[in-house]
């Protein structure tokens, strides 16, 4: 992977993103899930992230900090922390409160991933006779 020829995001603090919607949004002819990637949603691309703090983002399905779909991502000198998945349907949770990779590759160098949490709430129904 030639890091110099890729799109680079350098020196940002990404916080308070919220991917808790339903359905999809269409952006440049691509269907983007509204419940993945609260901080960064990365699909069909190659990206380099440097000197970032990705903190306190939310999603209802997965990838609250970063969601990678069919992508290559390289992360240097960054912190991914305190991101939360608040899901209501255990059968539809994608996981990865900090970073979620689906059919993707990730290279991390000097990256701290900490305090990312997944709270999954679901309803259990049962019938019984006593």
C-alpha positions as CSV (number, residue, x, y, z in Angstrom):
1,X,0.0,0.0,0.0
2,X,1.5,3.3,-1.1
3,X,0.6,5.6,1.8
4,X,1.6,8.8,-0.1
5,X,-1.0,8.3,-2.8
6,X,-4.0,7.9,-0.5
7,X,-6.5,10.3,0.9
8,X,-5.2,11.5,4.3
9,X,-7.0,13.1,7.3
10,X,-4.5,14.6,9.7
11,X,-4.9,16.4,13.0
12,X,-8.6,16.4,13.8
13,X,-10.8,15.7,16.8
14,X,-13.9,13.8,15.7
15,X,-16.5,13.6,18.5
16,X,-20.2,13.4,19.2
17,X,-21.1,11.8,15.9
18,X,-24.4,9.9,16.0
19,X,-25.3,7.0,13.6
20,X,-28.5,5.9,15.3
21,X,-30.9,6.4,12.4
22,X,-32.8,3.8,10.4
23,X,-32.6,2.8,6.7
24,X,-30.0,4.1,4.3
25,X,-28.9,7.5,2.9
26,X,-27.8,7.7,-0.7
27,X,-24.6,9.6,-1.3
28,X,-22.9,9.7,-4.7
29,X,-25.1,6.7,-5.8
30,X,-24.0,4.6,-2.8
31,X,-26.3,3.4,-0.1
32,X,-24.9,4.3,3.3
33,X,-26.4,2.7,6.5
34,X,-27.6,5.3,8.9
35,X,-26.7,3.1,11.9
36,X,-23.0,2.4,11.3
37,X,-19.9,4.6,11.7
38,X,-20.8,7.4,14.2
39,X,-17.4,9.0,13.9
40,X,-16.1,7.9,10.5
41,X,-17.9,5.8,7.8
42,X,-15.4,4.5,5.3
43,X,-16.7,2.5,2.3
44,X,-14.9,1.3,-0.9
45,X,-11.9,3.5,-0.3
46,X,-8.3,3.7,0.9
47,X,-7.7,6.2,3.6
48,X,-4.9,7.3,6.0
49,X,-5.7,8.8,9.4
50,X,-3.0,10.6,11.3
51,X,-2.9,12.4,14.6
52,X,-6.6,12.0,15.3
53,X,-8.7,11.7,18.4
54,X,-12.0,9.8,17.7
55,X,-14.0,10.1,20.9
56,X,-17.5,9.8,22.2
57,X,-19.3,8.8,19.0
58,X,-22.5,6.7,19.0
59,X,-24.1,4.1,16.7
60,X,-27.0,1.7,17.1
61,X,-25.4,-1.1,15.1
62,X,-21.6,-1.0,14.9
63,X,-18.4,0.9,14.2
64,X,-19.3,3.7,16.6
65,X,-15.8,5.2,16.3
66,X,-14.9,4.0,12.8
67,X,-16.8,1.8,10.4
68,X,-14.8,0.3,7.4
69,X,-16.6,-1.5,4.6
70,X,-14.6,-3.0,1.8
71,X,-11.8,-0.5,2.5
72,X,-8.1,-0.2,3.3
73,X,-7.4,2.0,6.3
74,X,-4.0,3.0,7.8
75,X,-4.0,4.8,11.2
76,X,-1.0,6.5,12.8
77,X,-0.5,8.2,16.2
78,X,-4.2,8.3,17.0
79,X,-6.6,7.6,19.9
80,X,-10.0,5.9,19.5
81,X,-11.9,6.0,22.8
82,X,-15.2,6.2,24.6
83,X,-17.3,5.3,21.6
84,X,-20.6,3.5,22.3
85,X,-22.9,1.1,20.5
86,X,-26.4,1.4,21.9
87,X,-28.2,-1.3,19.9
88,X,-31.8,-2.6,20.4
89,X,-31.7,-5.7,18.2
90,X,-29.1,-8.3,19.0
91,X,-29.7,-10.0,15.7
92,X,-28.7,-6.8,13.8
93,X,-25.6,-5.7,15.6
94,X,-22.4,-5.4,13.6
95,X,-20.0,-4.9,16.6
96,X,-16.8,-3.0,16.9
97,X,-17.6,-0.1,19.2
98,X,-14.1,1.4,18.5
99,X,-13.3,0.1,15.0
100,X,-15.4,-2.3,12.8
101,X,-13.8,-3.9,9.7
102,X,-16.1,-5.7,7.3
103,X,-14.2,-7.1,4.3
104,X,-11.5,-4.5,5.0
105,X,-7.8,-4.4,6.0
106,X,-6.4,-2.2,8.7
107,X,-2.9,-1.2,9.6
108,X,-2.4,0.5,12.9
109,X,0.8,2.2,14.2
110,X,1.0,3.9,17.6
111,X,-2.8,3.8,18.1
112,X,-4.6,3.6,21.4
113,X,-8.0,1.9,21.4
114,X,-9.7,2.1,24.8
115,X,-13.0,2.4,26.8
116,X,-15.2,1.6,23.8
117,X,-18.4,-0.1,24.8
118,X,-21.3,-2.1,23.3
119,X,-24.6,-1.9,25.1
120,X,-27.0,-4.3,23.4
121,X,-30.6,-4.3,24.6
122,X,-33.0,-6.9,23.4
123,X,-36.4,-8.3,24.5
124,X,-36.8,-11.9,25.4
125,X,-40.3,-13.3,25.2
126,X,-41.3,-16.7,26.6
127,X,-44.4,-18.6,27.5
128,X,-44.5,-21.0,30.4
129,X,-47.0,-22.9,32.5
130,X,-46.7,-23.4,36.2
